[in-house]
Amino acid sequence: MAGLPVRRLLLPVACLLLGWVATCAEMPQQSGASLGRRFGGGRTGGGSLAAPSGLVLHGHRYPVRLRYTACTGLVNQQYSHIAAFTLAAALGVHEVMLPPAAVRDSFGHVFSIHQAENQMQWFPARPSCLLDVERLQRTWAGLGLTVTEPATLLPFPDLMFPAGAFQLTPLPGVDPRAVVRVDGIYMSGLELPQLATAVREAAAAHVARMAAAFPGLQLEELLLDLPCTFFSLNTTNILPVVSQVAATLHFNPSLEYLADRVVSYITRDGRRNFNGVHLRVEKDAAEWFLILGGLDGAQVVWEMYRDAMLDAGFEPDTPLFVATGLLSYGAHYDFTSGVSLLVSSRLCSEVLYKELYLPPFELQRLNSEQLALLDFLILARAHKFVGFGPSTFSTYLREHRTLHGRPPSLSILISAPRIGTDEAFARSAHITAVPRQDSGAASDAAEQQQDSSHASDAGGQQDRQLGGAAATAAS
């Protein structure tokens, strides 16, 4: 917490090396200085606790680089990054090659896993459009790990087939015989030791094949080539590790600035609260509507939102910020008719959305995932939040809010088990090890404490613990 003494946040080296996960899971976890803001200075100070560099295979130590694909929407990409960086820290990788960001053409196109029914297309963008890449590089450099951006965005893999969506961008200067493709990890939900073992075994088999095919070949390094890493990791038993990894993945500072502006307008410079809701009612979620209510599925989902907001105690005198992609493709009628249900149920004093506060020329410069990120960052600052359980956006937002000090009781997700995602989410969607709290009042008071010095110092120390922690967890 922001006011927690620094000495309580500096876990000893012995704790990291002797059963870190089991011993430290109960210890206080560092959260941000203020809700929704990037925390930690990215400073690394002295030496690192990173895992020994490289893989030892057949008696030889190989320096290792890793590249991977981050697939589909904003938060699915975030989960992909978390899995990849956690694995990199566990294996002692010395360089992680960031994938291009993925951007959809429109929230107004139907998405389907069936190729003939799918309308959506994905395009590449610079990773920095969503992430604060410079800060990410500074943070991980202190662990002996270099983070690089792709030199080019094309060719781009087909994200309709994420299990085989390996990066296709050229690798100048890399011996093709050093590239180790690792299959079978997309949404595998493996424990970290299992995932690390699968990668080691794939690398060992590859080195053996190359030795047989090219006698006398001496590879100087290996490049681990992974497809989309979304939900490849079971996070439940290593929450202290993945929460620290997630905390290094700072968002684009320009989007943070825009979110600050909107929140300042909504709260009248902090003089009032607002509640928030993530309305996952766009056309690209149409298959969910059919599962939940057939032809009347959209109305069923709106009513589920109304009931959840009533249960959460949304107040009639508090403004409501609505995050949705409906307005991004001109679905004004769907937006207005649905929102009227919420207003008539006395769930808010007024309905607000980003388009009310930012001029069109600013919004038009943003791609689909940046628009989603802007909504995400605003909702992170809401007092109460309701989201849709099968949505990774809503689920990760709940985790993000908890990581940054909001009690879980203020972040409610609509349960929709018929969608069929509950098992995968229970295995791979949790990223916070912050102790669960029942009392919102105590947390609200704690939120007001701002100690940037302590938060920055503890954030830097937390970064230094990542490599050793992940390596221990994988062993």
Secondary structure as the mmCIF struct_conf table of DSSP 4:
data_model
#
loop_
_struct_conf.conf_type_id
_struct_conf.id
_struct_conf.beg_label_comp_id
_struct_conf.beg_label_asym_id
_struct_conf.beg_label_seq_id
_struct_conf.end_label_comp_id
_struct_conf.end_label_asym_id
_struct_conf.end_label_seq_id
TURN_TY1_P TURN_TY1_P1 ALA A 2 GLY A 3
BEND BEND1 LEU A 4 LEU A 4
HELX_RH_3T_P HELX_RH_3T_P1 VAL A 6 ARG A 8
TURN_TY1_P TURN_TY1_P2 LEU A 9 LEU A 9
HELX_RH_AL_P HELX_RH_AL_P1 VAL A 13 LEU A 17
TURN_TY1_P TURN_TY1_P3 LEU A 18 GLY A 19
HELX_RH_AL_P HELX_RH_AL_P2 TRP A 20 CYS A 24
TURN_TY1_P TURN_TY1_P4 ALA A 25 GLU A 26
BEND BEND2 MET A 27 MET A 27
BEND BEND3 ALA A 33 SER A 34
TURN_TY1_P TURN_TY1_P5 LEU A 35 GLY A 36
BEND BEND4 ARG A 37 ARG A 37
BEND BEND5 GLY A 40 GLY A 40
BEND BEND6 GLY A 46 GLY A 46
HELX_LH_PP_P HELX_LH_PP_P1 ALA A 50 PRO A 52
BEND BEND7 SER A 53 GLY A 54
STRN STRN1 LEU A 55 LEU A 57
TURN_TY1_P TURN_TY1_P6 HIS A 58 GLY A 59
STRN STRN2 HIS A 60 TYR A 62
STRN STRN3 VAL A 64 THR A 69
BEND BEND8 THR A 72 GLY A 73
HELX_RH_AL_P HELX_RH_AL_P3 LEU A 74 LEU A 91
TURN_TY1_P TURN_TY1_P7 GLY A 92 GLY A 92
BEND BEND9 HIS A 94 HIS A 94
STRN STRN4 GLU A 95 MET A 97
HELX_LH_PP_P HELX_LH_PP_P2 LEU A 98 PRO A 100
STRN STRN5 ALA A 101 ARG A 104
BEND BEND10 ASP A 105 ASP A 105
TURN_TY1_P TURN_TY1_P8 PHE A 107 GLY A 108
BEND BEND11 HIS A 109 HIS A 109
HELX_LH_PP_P HELX_LH_PP_P3 VAL A 110 PHE A 111
BEND BEND12 ILE A 113 HIS A 114
TURN_TY1_P TURN_TY1_P9 GLN A 115 GLU A 117
STRN STRN6 TRP A 122 ALA A 125
HELX_RH_3T_P HELX_RH_3T_P2 PRO A 127 CYS A 129
TURN_TY1_P TURN_TY1_P10 LEU A 130 LEU A 130
STRN STRN7 LEU A 131 LEU A 131
HELX_RH_AL_P HELX_RH_AL_P4 VAL A 133 ALA A 141
TURN_TY1_P TURN_TY1_P11 GLY A 142 GLY A 144
STRN STRN8 THR A 146 THR A 148
BEND BEND13 ALA A 151 ALA A 151
BEND BEND14 PRO A 155 PRO A 155
TURN_TY1_P TURN_TY1_P12 LEU A 159 MET A 160
BEND BEND15 PHE A 161 PHE A 161
HELX_RH_3T_P HELX_RH_3T_P3 PRO A 162 GLY A 164
BEND BEND16 THR A 169 THR A 169
TURN_TY1_P TURN_TY1_P13 PRO A 172 GLY A 173
HELX_RH_3T_P HELX_RH_3T_P4 PRO A 176 ALA A 178
STRN STRN9 VAL A 179 ARG A 181
BEND BEND17 GLY A 184 GLY A 184
TURN_TY1_P TURN_TY1_P14 TYR A 186 MET A 187
STRN STRN10 LEU A 190 LEU A 190
HELX_RH_AL_P HELX_RH_AL_P5 LEU A 192 ALA A 213
BEND BEND18 PHE A 214 PHE A 214
TURN_TY1_P TURN_TY1_P15 PRO A 215 GLY A 216
BEND BEND19 GLU A 220 GLU A 220
STRN STRN11 LEU A 222 CYS A 228
TURN_TY1_P TURN_TY1_P16 PHE A 230 PHE A 231
STRN STRN12 LEU A 233 LEU A 233
TURN_TY1_P TURN_TY1_P17 THR A 236 ASN A 237
HELX_RH_AL_P HELX_RH_AL_P6 LEU A 239 THR A 248
HELX_LH_PP_P HELX_LH_PP_P4 HIS A 250 HIS A 250
STRN STRN13 PHE A 251 PHE A 251
HELX_LH_PP_P HELX_LH_PP_P5 ASN A 252 ASN A 252
HELX_RH_AL_P HELX_RH_AL_P7 PRO A 253 THR A 267
TURN_TY1_P TURN_TY1_P18 ARG A 268 ARG A 271
BEND BEND20 ARG A 272 ARG A 272
STRN STRN14 ASN A 275 HIS A 278
BEND BEND21 GLU A 282 GLU A 282
HELX_RH_3T_P HELX_RH_3T_P5 LYS A 283 ALA A 285
HELX_RH_AL_P HELX_RH_AL_P8 ALA A 286 GLY A 293
HELX_RH_3T_P HELX_RH_3T_P6 GLY A 294 ASP A 296
HELX_RH_AL_P HELX_RH_AL_P9 GLY A 297 ASP A 311
TURN_TY1_P TURN_TY1_P19 ALA A 312 GLY A 313
TURN_TY1_P TURN_TY1_P20 PRO A 316 ASP A 317
BEND BEND22 THR A 318 THR A 318
STRN STRN15 LEU A 320 ALA A 323
BEND BEND23 GLY A 325 GLY A 325
HELX_RH_3T_P HELX_RH_3T_P7 LEU A 326 TYR A 329
TURN_TY1_P TURN_TY1_P21 GLY A 330 GLY A 330
HELX_RH_AL_P HELX_RH_AL_P10 HIS A 332 SER A 344
TURN_TY1_P TURN_TY1_P22 SER A 345 ARG A 346
BEND BEND24 SER A 349 SER A 349
STRN STRN16 VAL A 351 LEU A 352
HELX_RH_3T_P HELX_RH_3T_P8 LYS A 354 LEU A 356
TURN_TY1_P TURN_TY1_P23 TYR A 357 TYR A 357
BEND BEND25 LEU A 358 LEU A 358
HELX_RH_AL_P HELX_RH_AL_P11 PRO A 360 GLN A 364
TURN_TY1_P TURN_TY1_P24 ARG A 365 ARG A 365
BEND BEND26 LEU A 366 LEU A 366
HELX_RH_AL_P HELX_RH_AL_P12 SER A 368 LEU A 379
TURN_TY1_P TURN_TY1_P25 ALA A 380 ARG A 381
BEND BEND27 HIS A 383 LYS A 384
STRN STRN17 PHE A 385 PHE A 388
TURN_TY1_P TURN_TY1_P26 GLY A 389 PRO A 390
HELX_RH_AL_P HELX_RH_AL_P13 THR A 392 LEU A 403
TURN_TY1_P TURN_TY1_P27 HIS A 404 GLY A 405
HELX_RH_3T_P HELX_RH_3T_P9 PRO A 408 LEU A 410
STRN STRN18 SER A 411 ILE A 414
HELX_RH_3T_P HELX_RH_3T_P10 PRO A 417 ILE A 419
BEND BEND28 GLY A 420 GLY A 420
HELX_RH_AL_P HELX_RH_AL_P14 ASP A 422 SER A 428
BEND BEND29 ALA A 429 ALA A 429
HELX_LH_PP_P HELX_LH_PP_P6 VAL A 434 ARG A 436
BEND BEND30 ASP A 438 ASP A 438
HELX_RH_AL_P HELX_RH_AL_P15 GLY A 440 GLU A 447
TURN_TY1_P TURN_TY1_P28 GLN A 448 GLN A 448
HELX_RH_AL_P HELX_RH_AL_P16 SER A 452 ALA A 474
#
